Amino acid sequence: MVKPGFPKAERIQKVLANAGLGSRREIERLIEAGEIRVNGQVAKLGDRITSEDRVTIGKRRVGARRLQKNESRCIVYNKPLGELVTRSDPQGRPTVFNSLPPFYGGRWIAVGRLDINTTGLLIFTTDGELANRLMHPSRQVEREYAVRVHGEVSEQALRKLVEGVVLEDGFARFEDIVESGGEGSNRWFHVVIMEGRKREVRRLWEAVGVKVSRLKRVRFGPVMLDTRLPAGRHRALTPDELKALRELAGFPGSIR
């Protein structure tokens, strides 16, 4: 029984993920590599810790305040063209993290990625467990994109994209395709996928001989990209969006 006033022990990967030190998968990889120690001993998956324990990652000590359960934050960011979803780039190119508000005592974690030539909605949270759940394929989170394609698109090609094609990393398909304007060989579509595989939307179109000339994510699960949010800016999620997102992730509670 936990004594009154004594912090409750929780799984180490959960505590460190909630502290914003990485997604749960990243933390698990560090544990398996022997990079994390608790009270001088190499940590194991499933170990339980509290803020009273001395935790180090590599040679860096994790402060006790960082291990305490804090309120998490969650924001939407409108990614512009040319930014990378990485913390640093050897070539000095701009990254999304340069544009996010500072968060002291933790770090922002991207829920999924967009490539350098894709714009639109990205969700960031300081809750590693929430990020991990939303990115897990079992959650089947819908991702909607506005796509401008160059080339003739036949009804047969559209049917094939919905029925599915085999890519180099397996079977893939669009859950839905809706034509949304354009003329000539430049036409717009809205497409929905349930996964976040690398360049999946582009590769699906390429599989039917069509080239994507513009790609913008406009929805992730229940969260829509606000047309009033300029590229390179962020906003906090509304209480309804937060509630729906956490329910989608499979656990109750609220974050601000």
C-alpha positions in Angstrom: 0.0 0.0 0.0 1.3 3.5 -0.9 1.7 5.6 2.2 -0.3 8.9 2.3 1.7 11.7 0.7 4.1 9.4 -1.0 4.2 9.6 -4.8 2.7 6.6 -6.7 5.1 4.5 -8.7 4.4 4.2 -12.4 6.1 2.5 -15.3 9.3 4.2 -16.2 8.5 4.6 -19.9 5.2 6.2 -19.1 6.7 8.7 -16.6 9.5 9.7 -18.9 7.2 10.0 -21.9 4.8 12.2 -19.9 7.8 14.3 -18.8 8.2 15.1 -22.5 11.5 13.3 -22.8 10.4 11.4 -25.9 7.6 9.2 -27.1 7.0 5.9 -25.3 8.7 4.0 -28.2 11.7 6.3 -28.0 12.0 5.8 -24.3 11.7 2.0 -24.7 14.5 2.0 -27.2 16.7 3.9 -24.8 15.9 1.4 -22.0 16.7 -1.5 -24.3 20.0 0.1 -25.2 20.9 0.4 -21.5 21.0 4.2 -21.7 18.7 4.8 -18.7 19.6 4.2 -15.1 17.5 4.4 -11.9 19.3 4.9 -8.7 22.5 3.8 -10.4 21.1 0.5 -11.8 20.4 -0.1 -15.5 16.6 0.3 -16.0 14.5 -2.5 -17.5 11.2 -2.3 -19.4 8.3 -2.3 -16.8 10.4 -0.9 -14.0 8.3 1.5 -11.8 9.6 4.8 -10.5 8.5 7.9 -8.6 9.8 11.5 -8.5 11.9 10.3 -5.5 14.1 8.1 -7.7 17.4 9.3 -9.2 17.0 8.8 -13.0 19.7 9.5 -15.6 19.6 9.3 -19.4 23.1 8.8 -20.6 25.1 11.1 -18.4 22.2 13.6 -17.9 20.2 13.6 -14.7 16.5 14.0 -15.0 15.3 16.5 -12.4 12.7 15.4 -9.8 10.3 18.2 -10.9 10.4 16.8 -14.4 9.3 13.4 -13.1 6.3 14.8 -11.3 3.0 14.5 -13.1 2.3 17.9 -14.7 -0.5 19.3 -16.8 0.1 18.5 -20.4 -0.4 20.9 -23.3 -1.6 20.3 -26.9 -1.6 22.6 -29.9 -2.3 22.7 -33.6 0.4 24.1 -35.9 -0.1 25.1 -39.6 3.1 23.8 -41.2 4.4 25.9 -44.1 6.2 24.6 -47.1 9.9 24.0 -46.6 10.0 23.2 -42.9 11.2 19.9 -41.5 9.6 17.9 -38.7 12.9 17.4 -36.8 14.6 19.2 -33.9 17.7 20.1 -35.9 19.0 19.8 -39.5 22.7 19.4 -40.4 22.0 21.6 -43.5 20.5 24.3 -41.4 17.1 24.2 -42.9 14.2 25.5 -40.9 12.3 23.1 -38.6 8.8 23.2 -37.1 10.2 23.3 -33.6 11.8 26.8 -34.3 8.3 28.2 -34.6 6.6 26.6 -31.6 6.1 28.4 -28.2 8.6 27.6 -25.5 7.7 25.0 -23.0 9.7 24.8 -19.8 10.1 21.6 -17.9 9.3 19.4 -21.0 9.3 19.3 -24.7 6.9 19.3 -27.7 6.3 16.0 -29.4 5.0 15.9 -32.9 2.0 13.5 -33.4 3.2 12.1 -36.7 5.1 13.8 -39.4 4.8 15.7 -42.7 7.5 15.8 -45.3 9.3 19.0 -46.3 7.0 19.6 -49.3 3.7 18.9 -47.4 1.9 21.7 -45.6 -0.9 21.9 -43.1 -2.1 20.5 -39.8 0.3 19.1 -37.3 -0.6 18.3 -33.6 2.0 18.8 -30.9 1.7 17.7 -27.3 3.9 17.6 -24.2 2.3 14.2 -23.3 4.4 11.4 -24.7 1.7 8.8 -23.9 -1.0 10.7 -25.8 1.4 11.1 -28.8 2.3 7.4 -28.7 -1.4 6.2 -28.6 -2.5 8.6 -31.4 0.4 7.4 -33.7 -0.2 3.7 -33.1 -1.8 2.0 -36.1 -4.3 0.2 -34.0 -6.1 3.5 -33.3 -7.1 3.9 -37.0 -7.0 7.7 -36.9 -8.3 9.3 -40.0 -6.0 11.8 -41.8 -7.5 14.0 -44.5 -5.5 15.7 -47.1 -6.2 18.3 -49.9 -4.3 17.1 -52.9 -3.6 18.8 -56.2 -2.6 16.4 -58.9 -1.1 16.8 -62.3 -2.3 14.4 -65.0 -5.4 12.8 -66.2 -7.3 10.9 -63.5 -9.7 8.2 -64.8 -12.6 6.7 -63.0 -10.8 3.4 -63.1 -7.8 5.0 -61.3 -10.0 6.4 -58.6 -11.6 3.0 -58.0 -8.2 1.4 -57.8 -7.0 3.9 -55.2 -10.1 3.1 -53.0 -9.9 -0.7 -53.6 -6.2 -0.6 -52.8 -2.8 -1.1 -54.4 0.4 -2.8 -53.3 3.3 -0.5 -52.5 6.8 -1.5 -51.7 5.9 -1.6 -48.0 2.6 -3.3 -48.4 -1.0 -2.9 -49.2 -2.4 0.7 -49.1 -5.7 2.4 -50.0 -7.6 5.6 -49.6 -10.7 5.3 -47.4 -12.4 8.0 -49.4 -11.7 10.3 -52.4 -13.8 13.4 -53.1 -13.2 15.6 -56.2 -13.0 19.3 -55.0 -12.3 21.5 -58.1 -9.6 22.5 -60.5 -9.6 22.3 -64.3 -7.6 20.7 -67.1 -4.8 18.5 -65.9 -4.6 20.2 -62.5 -7.4 18.9 -60.3 -8.0 19.0 -56.5 -9.2 16.0 -54.4 -9.7 15.4 -50.8 -8.5 12.0 -49.6 -8.6 10.1 -46.3 -6.1 7.6 -45.1 -5.9 5.7 -41.8 -2.1 5.3 -41.5 0.9 7.6 -41.4 3.4 5.7 -43.6 6.1 7.8 -45.2 4.9 9.6 -48.3 1.9 7.3 -48.5 -0.4 9.8 -50.2 2.1 10.7 -52.8 3.0 7.0 -53.5 -0.6 6.0 -53.8 -1.2 8.6 -56.6 2.1 7.7 -58.2 1.0 4.0 -58.3 -1.8 5.0 -60.8 0.5 7.2 -62.9 -0.5 10.6 -61.4 1.9 13.2 -59.9 1.0 15.2 -56.8 1.9 18.9 -57.2 0.5 20.1 -53.9 -0.3 18.3 -50.6 -1.9 19.8 -47.5 -3.2 18.0 -44.4 -6.5 19.5 -43.3 -7.7 17.1 -40.6 -6.3 14.6 -38.1 -9.0 12.7 -36.4 -11.5 15.2 -34.9 -9.2 18.2 -35.3 -9.6 20.3 -38.4 -7.2 22.9 -39.8 -8.7 26.4 -39.2 -8.6 28.4 -42.4 -8.0 31.5 -40.3 -4.7 30.1 -38.9 -1.9 31.4 -41.0 1.0 29.2 -42.1 3.7 29.1 -39.4 1.3 29.9 -36.6 -0.2 27.7 -33.8 -3.3 27.7 -31.6 -4.4 25.8 -28.6 -6.9 23.0 -29.1 -10.5 23.7 -27.9 -11.8 21.8 -24.9 -14.1 19.8 -27.3 -11.2 18.9 -29.5 -9.1 17.9 -26.6 -11.8 15.7 -25.2 -12.4 14.0 -28.6 -8.7 13.5 -29.1 -8.2 11.8 -25.8 -11.2 9.6 -26.3 -9.8 8.6 -29.6 -6.5 7.8 -27.9 -8.4 5.5 -25.5 -8.2 7.2 -22.2 -10.3 9.8 -20.3 -9.2 13.1 -18.7 -8.5 16.5 -20.1 -5.4 18.6 -21.0 -5.2 22.3 -21.7 
